[in-house]
Amino acid sequence: MVILDNLIPFTTYKIMINAFNINGDGLLHETDLVGTYEDVPGPIDQLTFSYVTFNSLQIEWQAPKSLNG
């Protein structure tokens, strides 16, 4: 069994498998496209607060560089 790690969230991969032994290589097997699941978004950037009053404020930020993890 082989475990693939360090994969990027919300990404599609095409996996190719080739078994071999002392007699040589086996047939190359290509899987269907497989994907990783979404993850939590990355951190937001440039968080600012403005128009601060006793009961309200305006919050602005830049979207995360990684929206799906």
Summary of the structure (lengths in Angstrom):
residues: 69
radius of gyration: 22.8
end to end distance: 26.8
largest distance: 78.5
contacts: 111
relative contact order: 0.25
helix: 0%
strand: 48%
